[in-house]
């Protein structure tokens, strides 16, 4: 993973060219550390390098919190999900243009794709500014913007070679709109059995998830392939804690004594079970 350095632009030029003003939809330019459109709507870049394009508050329990982001970053750095990251990068191939990661978190999967595609640039979209503080510095060819994925994205039509969606909300219409004709969507979704050894400390996988995925994406995309990543490995007590705290259950650790139970959950073997699907844009 190549971190951005002091000499790098905080937002790569090709990322700026793909972005649009979230107020009026016009193209934007970068002047110093400010994105500005022709109608003079402006968005200042944060010190960490990301830009917040939101202009409305989001509901509580929507964006990952600081403890969740800390847990996710520590867990991913441990290498426990490296087989999944490798599968996502392999599915994305070697694009030469823009790769958009919808729900990028700290930028782990997008960085892995960019490492394998030296001509590509990446745009990390996430509703959590805390997560994007890390994503913005995760790779020299990565730009990060705070946005609610359920709203129309501040991204131009037909500019992305690849869209990534790893355990994130799936806005099929926006995936389709921002992809170039023939572009690829890479979706990673949990299979039944994913983290099963952790019981009710994590949310159960919906047995109908595959059917719901087809219903959500089928009108816009055709699935070309799917790779199942199934890997059981020993988790330390810290990894057990972090994998629970970083996911949706992280919003509810103080309910039903879950935090105390998690504190006393010992090291154990845990199964990673994820389907990585490649979907082609219907033109």
N, C-alpha and C positions, 0 to 999 in steps of 0.2 A: 504494500500500500504506500503510495507516494503522497506525502503531506505537502500542502501548499506552503510555499516559502515567502519571505518578505518581498522578493522581487516579482511575485506573481500578481496579476490582477485579481481583485477579490471576486469578480465575476468574469469568467472567460467571455471573450467577445462573441463567440457563437451562441453562448447562452443568452446574453443580452439581446442579440438579434431575434431570438425565439420568443422572448418574453413580451407581454403586452401589458399596458396600463390596466390595473384592476378596477379603475373607476370608469374609464371611457372606452377601453379596448384598443387604443392607438398604440403604435410602436413606441418603444422607449429607447433612450440613449443613456449612457453612463458618463456623467461629468464629475470627476473626482470620486466621491463616495456617495453620489446621489443618482438614482434613476429618475429620469424626467421625460414626460411625453410632450408633444407639441402644444397641448392645452395647459401645460405647466402643472399638471399633477405630479407630485414628486414623492419619492420614497428613499429615505436615507438608509444606507447600509449600516448594520450594527458593527461594533468594534470587532466582533469575531468573523465578519465577512458575509453573513447572510443578509437577505433583505426581507422585511415583513410587508407583504402586499395586502394583508387583511385590513379591512376598515370597519369591522364589527366584532364584538365579543363573541366568543364561542361558548357553548354550554359547558358547565363543569363536568368533569369526567370524560372529556373528549380528547384533550391533548395529554400526552405522556408527561408525567411530573418529573421533577428533578431526581427523586429516588428511583423511579422506574427507568429513567435514562441512564443513571449511574449503574443500576443492575444490568441493563441490557449491554452497555459498553463493556463492563467487566466480563460478562458471560461470553460475548462474542469474541473478545480478546483471548479467552481461554482456549479457543479453537474447537469447542464442542460442536459448533455448527459449520465447521469448515467443509464437510462433505456436501452440505446443502449449498453453500456459497459457490463451490466448484461446479455443482450441477447447474446453478443459475447462470454462471458465466459461460458454461458450455452451451446452454440453450440459447443465450443471447448471440453467440457467435462472435464475429469480429466486425461490428458496424464501424463505419468511418464518420458518421455524423453524430446527431444528438441522441442520447439515451436519457429518457425521463424515468425516474424512480418515484412511483406514486406511493407515498407513505414510507419515505426513505429512512426515517429514524436517524441514527448517527452516521449513515452513509456506508455501512459495511458491505452490503451486497453490490451497490453501485460502484464502489471503489474496486471490488474484485472484477467486475465487468470491464471497467476502464483499464485495469492492469493488463487484461487480455486483449484489449482493442486500442492500440497506441494512437490511432488517428481520431478516436471518438472524444466527445465531451459529454459531461453529465449534468443534468438538472435534478436536484433533490427537492421534492415537494413534500411537505409535512405540515400538520397543523401545530406541532410542538416546536416553538422557538428554542426551547431548551435542548431538544434533540438536534436541531439544525446548527446550534453553536458548534457541535462536534462535526457534523457533516460538512460544514463549510471549510473545515481544515483537514478533511480526511483524504483529499486528493487534489493535486495541482490543477487538474482539468475538470473540476466539479464546482458548480455554482449551486446555491441553496436559497429557496424562497419559501416563506411561511404562507400556507394556503389551506383552506378547507376543501378537501377533495370532492365533497358532494356538490360544491358550487361550480359553475363554469370556470374552467381554469384560465389564468392569465397567461396563456400560451397560444401562439399563432396556429392556424390550421396547417396540417400536413408538414410539420417540421421535424418529426422524430423518426429515426430509423427503428428504434426499439422502445417499448414501454415495459418497465418492470413493475410487478405487483407481488410483493412477498408478505403474506399474512396481513394484507391491508384492505381497506375498502375498495370495491370494484365499481367504478363509474364507467360502464362500458361505452356510453355515448361519447364521453370525453376521451377515453382511450382511442376510440376510432377516429375522432376528429383531429387529434394532434398527430397521429401517425401518418407517414407518407403512404401513398398507395402501395400495397403489398408489404407494409411494415409488420413487424412482429410484436406480439404481446407475450411476455413470459410471466406466468402466474404460478406462484408456489402456495399450495394450500395443504393443511394437515390432513393426513389419512386417519381412519380409525386405528387406534393403537398408539398415536403420537403422545408421548409423555405419559402413557397409561400407568406406569409404575408410581406416579405421583398422586393417583386417585383424585379425590375431589379438591385437592389443593389447586388444580388447574381446571379450566373449563373443558367439558367433554366435547369431543368432535361430533358434529351433527352427522348421523348416518346418511342423511340425504344430501350431503354437501356436494357430491358429484353431480347430482341431478340439478341442484340449485345453480351450480357453476355453469352448466350447459344452458339453463334457462336465462341466466344473466347475460352471458356472452354470445350465445348462439345466433342472435339476430345480426350481430356486427362482425363476428369472427368465425373462422373455421379452424378447428383444432387439428394440428398436423402431427403432433407427437406428445407423448407423456413419458416421463422418467420417474420411477418411484425410488426415492432415497430412503432406505430403511437401514438403520445402523444403531446397534445397541452398544453402549460403552459405559464405563464406570464414571459416575458423577461424584465429585467431592461434595461435602456439605455446603460449601460456598456456591458451587454450581447449582445445586438443588435450590438453594435460597434464591439465587439470581434468576433462574429460569422461571420461577413462579412469580417473583416480584416484578419482572420486566413485562409480563403479559397483561391481558385484561384483568386477571385476578389481582394485579397490583393495586387496582383502584379500591379493592375490598378487603385488604389484609386485616383491617380492624373489626371485621364482622365475624361472628361465630367462633371467636377464639382462633382464627386462622393464623394470625401472626405468631401466637404462642406455639401452635402446633408446628408451624414451619420452623420455628427456632429449634425444635427438638427432633426434626426429621433428619435421620442419619444419611450418610453417603450410601449410594446404591447404584445398581445398573439402571440406566434409563434409555428408552428407545426413541430415536428420532425417526419419524415416519411422515414423509412429505411427498406429495406429487408435484412435480415441476412440469407444467404443460406449456407447449409452444402453440400459439394461436396466430393465424395469418389474417390480416385485415381483409374483410370483404369489400371489394371495390365496386 
